[in-house]
Amino acid sequence: MRTGFTLGFLLLLSTALPAQEIASAADLDQDGLSDTLEDILLAQFVPRFAVDRNDCSEKPGEFVPLQLSPTVRAANGTIYGQAFRREGKANVVELHYYHLWPRDCGEMGHRLDAEHVSVLLKRAPESSPDDWKAVYWYAAAHEDTVCDASQIARAQTLDAENAGARIWVSAGKHASFLSETLCKHGCGGDRCQAMKDLEVEKIVNLGEAQTPMNGAVWMSSTEWPLSDKLRRTDFPESRTERVERLPSTDIAWANPEKRPAQAIILGGNGTLGGAVTGVRATNTALVVANTNTSAALSLANDRTGSSLAKSFLQTMKALQKTAQKTGAALGAH
């Protein structure tokens, strides 16, 4: 069983081993990529995480190998990785980085919290076997819920074509964001305020759902949705084609169809959507540009979000009072 690895060691290994040796190395998870190449790519593109310094769950956890139930060994900043070749595309590789927390500390908190960030890599056929570049980054935020605020962007937009993107992780909820500004527009309870850089203890290769590596048999546990995340791509063509229709400055919502409901319930992204035009109005989460226009959009979005949230709370209070009065009247009868 291979152990976790350090970034410095694998970057050294990538310069010391010829490409043909990397290509012919073992493939324990049987996904068509050598384990050595997987580890090198995972080390090169590991995100630069910012986490809350007062998070009740401290840091992402390391889990005891060979146990079917996920058992935290230590909350020490371990990141778990997955690398797989896209079906039918020898020069396209997808990397998933899982920050796995001992617990979710939100309003409806629970034990165990599986969150992740992904990157799609490509290598031109005529280029060196080592010359992989990031094309898109994806950050998962409240995936598969009505509050889904996941985002996708070109790697160029984030200045993260050759190394890891900067990722902000919300306090307690651990949703991932490609911008600190986007954090407060997640799902009402996301906050990225008292942030510090996460010191990654090590990166551990999970392998694949059916062929776990490093003793990660716990990843298939029904106690969390981790196995579902392992089995799917975060970069379907419908999603990447939509991003390509947007200006290169844009971070896009991965699932824009869910944003209108969120805007009504939580004071979400109404004004920003109304301020841009055409397809951009539906898809854009944030315009990454140091301009007066970008600042104005952000300010307008903040104000509208606050107004919608206040309106929603006032409506709920009125409904509550009505229910209390109705209950009292019924009790009198």
C-alpha positions in Angstrom: 0.0 0.0 0.0 1.4 3.4 -1.0 1.4 6.2 1.5 0.5 9.8 1.0 3.1 12.0 -0.6 4.6 15.5 -0.3 4.5 18.2 -2.9 8.3 18.8 -2.9 9.2 15.1 -3.3 6.9 14.6 -6.4 8.0 17.8 -8.1 11.6 16.5 -7.7 10.5 13.1 -9.0 8.9 14.7 -12.1 12.2 16.2 -13.1 14.3 13.1 -12.3 12.2 10.4 -14.1 12.1 10.2 -17.9 8.6 10.4 -19.4 8.7 6.8 -20.6 9.4 5.6 -17.0 6.4 7.5 -15.7 4.2 6.1 -18.4 5.2 2.5 -17.8 4.8 2.7 -14.0 2.2 0.8 -12.0 -1.5 1.5 -12.4 -3.1 0.1 -9.2 -6.5 1.7 -9.7 -6.7 0.4 -13.3 -7.8 3.7 -14.9 -5.2 3.9 -17.7 -3.0 6.5 -15.9 0.2 5.4 -14.1 0.0 6.0 -10.4 3.3 8.0 -10.6 1.9 10.4 -13.2 -1.3 10.8 -11.2 0.7 11.7 -8.1 2.8 14.2 -10.0 -0.2 16.0 -11.5 -2.0 16.0 -8.1 1.0 17.6 -6.5 1.5 20.2 -9.3 -2.1 21.5 -9.4 -3.1 21.2 -5.7 -5.2 24.3 -4.9 -4.1 27.0 -2.5 -6.9 26.7 0.1 -8.0 29.6 2.4 -9.9 28.3 5.4 -11.5 30.1 8.4 -9.0 30.3 11.3 -11.9 29.7 13.8 -13.6 26.9 12.0 -15.2 24.5 14.5 -13.9 21.6 12.5 -10.3 23.0 12.5 -8.9 21.5 9.3 -9.7 18.8 6.7 -9.2 15.4 8.2 -7.0 12.4 7.6 -9.0 9.1 7.8 -7.9 5.7 9.2 -7.1 3.3 6.3 -8.9 0.0 5.8 -11.9 0.9 7.8 -15.3 0.7 6.1 -16.8 3.5 8.3 -15.0 6.9 7.9 -13.0 7.4 11.0 -10.9 10.6 11.5 -7.3 9.9 12.5 -6.5 13.6 12.8 -7.8 17.0 11.6 -4.4 17.9 10.1 -5.0 19.4 6.6 -4.8 16.2 4.5 -6.1 16.6 1.0 -7.4 13.5 -0.9 -6.9 13.4 -4.7 -8.4 11.5 -7.6 -7.0 11.5 -11.2 -8.6 9.9 -14.2 -8.4 10.1 -18.0 -11.5 11.3 -19.7 -13.1 8.5 -21.7 -11.8 8.3 -25.2 -9.4 11.3 -24.7 -5.9 10.3 -24.1 -4.7 13.8 -23.7 -7.4 15.0 -21.2 -7.1 14.3 -17.5 -9.5 15.4 -14.7 -8.3 15.9 -11.2 -10.5 16.1 -8.1 -9.3 17.4 -4.8 -11.3 16.4 -1.7 -11.2 18.3 1.5 -12.9 16.0 3.9 -14.0 17.5 7.3 -14.8 15.7 10.5 -18.1 17.6 10.7 -20.3 20.3 9.1 -21.0 23.1 11.5 -23.9 24.9 9.8 -27.4 25.4 11.1 -28.3 21.8 10.2 -24.8 20.4 11.1 -23.9 16.8 10.8 -21.0 14.4 11.2 -18.6 14.2 8.2 -18.5 16.7 5.3 -17.2 15.7 1.8 -16.3 18.8 -0.3 -14.1 19.1 -3.4 -12.5 21.2 -6.1 -11.7 20.0 -9.7 -9.5 20.9 -12.6 -9.5 19.7 -16.2 -6.1 19.3 -17.8 -5.1 19.0 -21.4 -1.9 18.2 -23.2 -1.4 19.0 -26.9 -0.6 15.8 -28.9 2.7 17.4 -30.2 3.9 18.6 -26.8 6.1 17.0 -24.2 4.5 14.1 -22.3 5.0 16.2 -19.1 3.4 19.4 -20.5 -0.1 19.4 -19.0 -2.0 22.7 -18.6 -5.2 23.5 -16.7 -8.1 24.5 -18.9 -11.0 24.8 -16.5 -11.5 24.9 -12.7 -14.6 23.9 -10.8 -15.5 24.6 -7.2 -18.3 22.7 -5.5 -20.7 24.6 -3.2 -23.7 22.9 -1.8 -23.8 20.4 -4.7 -27.0 18.6 -5.5 -29.2 20.8 -3.3 -31.5 23.8 -4.0 -28.7 25.9 -2.7 -26.2 24.7 -5.3 -23.8 27.6 -5.9 -21.0 25.7 -7.6 -18.9 27.7 -10.1 -16.7 27.1 -13.1 -14.1 29.3 -14.8 -11.4 29.1 -17.4 -8.0 28.5 -15.8 -6.7 31.6 -17.5 -9.3 33.7 -15.8 -7.9 32.6 -12.4 -4.3 32.7 -13.4 -4.1 29.0 -12.7 -3.0 27.2 -15.9 0.2 25.8 -14.5 -0.5 25.5 -10.8 -3.3 25.3 -8.3 -6.1 27.9 -8.2 -6.8 30.0 -5.1 -9.9 28.5 -3.3 -11.9 30.0 -0.4 -13.7 27.6 1.9 -16.6 28.9 3.8 -16.6 28.7 7.6 -18.4 25.7 9.1 -20.2 24.7 5.8 -16.9 24.2 3.8 -18.4 25.2 0.4 -15.6 26.0 -2.1 -15.4 29.3 -4.0 -13.2 30.5 -6.8 -13.5 34.1 -5.4 -13.7 35.5 -1.9 -16.5 37.8 -3.1 -18.6 34.9 -4.3 -18.5 33.3 -0.8 -21.1 35.6 0.6 -23.4 34.8 -2.3 -23.3 31.1 -1.7 -26.5 30.1 0.2 -27.1 32.6 2.9 -24.9 30.9 5.6 -21.5 31.0 3.8 -18.9 33.3 5.3 -15.2 33.8 4.3 -14.0 36.5 6.8 -11.3 35.3 9.2 -9.3 33.4 6.6 -5.9 31.9 6.7 -3.9 29.7 4.3 -4.3 26.0 4.8 -1.0 24.2 5.3 -1.6 21.0 3.4 -0.1 18.1 5.4 -0.1 15.7 2.5 -2.0 14.6 -0.6 -3.3 11.0 -0.6 -4.4 9.4 -3.9 -7.8 7.8 -3.4 -7.7 5.8 -6.6 -11.2 5.0 -8.1 -14.5 4.1 -6.5 -14.2 0.4 -7.5 -10.4 0.2 -7.0 -9.5 2.3 -3.9 -5.9 3.0 -3.1 -4.0 3.7 0.1 -6.7 1.9 2.1 -9.4 4.4 1.3 -12.2 1.7 1.4 -14.2 4.2 3.6 -14.9 6.4 0.6 -17.8 4.1 -0.5 -19.5 4.5 2.9 -23.2 5.5 2.7 -22.4 7.9 5.6 -21.5 10.6 3.1 -22.0 11.2 -0.7 -18.3 10.9 -1.5 -18.7 7.9 -3.9 -21.2 9.8 -6.1 -18.6 12.6 -6.6 -16.0 10.1 -7.5 -18.0 8.6 -10.4 -18.8 11.7 -12.4 -17.1 14.5 -14.3 -17.5 18.1 -13.2 -16.8 19.2 -16.8 -19.6 17.9 -19.1 -19.4 19.5 -22.6 -22.7 21.4 -22.0 -21.0 23.2 -19.1 -17.7 24.0 -20.8 -19.4 25.1 -24.0 -21.5 27.5 -22.0 -18.4 29.0 -20.3 -16.8 29.4 -23.7 -19.7 31.6 -24.8 -18.9 34.1 -22.0 -16.1 36.7 -21.8 -12.8 35.4 -20.5 -13.3 37.6 -17.4 -16.3 35.7 -16.1 -16.6 33.1 -13.4 -19.9 31.2 -14.2 -22.5 29.4 -12.1 -22.1 25.7 -12.8 -25.9 25.2 -12.4 -27.5 28.6 -13.3 -31.0 27.1 -13.4 -31.0 27.1 -9.6 -30.1 30.7 -9.1 -33.5 32.3 -9.5 -35.0 30.3 -6.6 -32.0 31.1 -4.4 -32.3 34.8 -5.2 -35.9 34.8 -3.9 -35.2 32.8 -0.8 -31.8 34.1 0.2 -31.2 37.4 -1.5 -28.9 36.0 -4.1 -27.6 37.3 -7.4 -30.5 39.3 -8.8 -28.9 42.6 -9.7 -25.8 41.2 -11.2 -27.9 39.0 -13.5 -29.9 42.0 -14.5 -26.9 44.2 -15.1 -25.4 42.1 -17.8 -27.1 41.0 -21.1 -28.0 37.9 -23.1 -26.7 34.5 -22.1 -24.3 36.2 -19.7 -27.2 37.3 -17.4 -28.1 33.7 -16.6 -24.6 32.3 -16.3 -22.3 34.8 -14.8 -21.5 34.6 -11.1 -18.8 37.2 -11.1 -16.8 39.4 -13.5 -13.1 39.1 -12.5 -11.8 42.6 -13.4 -10.3 45.4 -11.4 -12.6 48.0 -13.0 -15.3 50.5 -11.8 -17.9 48.4 -13.6 -17.0 45.3 -11.7 -17.0 47.1 -8.4 -20.4 48.7 -9.2 -21.9 45.3 -10.0 -20.6 43.8 -6.8 -22.0 46.7 -4.7 -25.4 46.6 -6.5 -25.5 42.8 -5.9 -24.8 43.2 -2.2 -27.5 45.9 -1.8 -30.1 43.9 -3.7 -29.2 40.7 -1.8 -29.6 42.5 1.5 -33.0 43.9 0.5 -34.3 40.6 -0.7 -33.2 38.9 2.5 -34.9 41.5 4.7 -38.1 41.2 2.6 -38.0 37.4 3.0 -37.5 37.6 6.8 -40.4 40.2 7.1 -42.7 37.8 5.2 -41.8 34.9 7.3 -42.4 36.8 10.6 -45.8 37.9 9.3 -46.7 34.3 8.4 -45.5 33.2 11.9 -47.7 35.8 13.6 -50.7 34.8 11.5 -50.2 31.2 12.4 -49.9 32.0 16.1 -53.1 34.0 16.0 -54.9 31.2 14.2 -53.7 28.7 16.7 -54.9 30.9 19.6 -58.3 31.3 18.0 -58.7 27.6 17.5 -57.7 27.0 21.1 -60.3 29.4 22.3 -63.0 27.3 20.5 
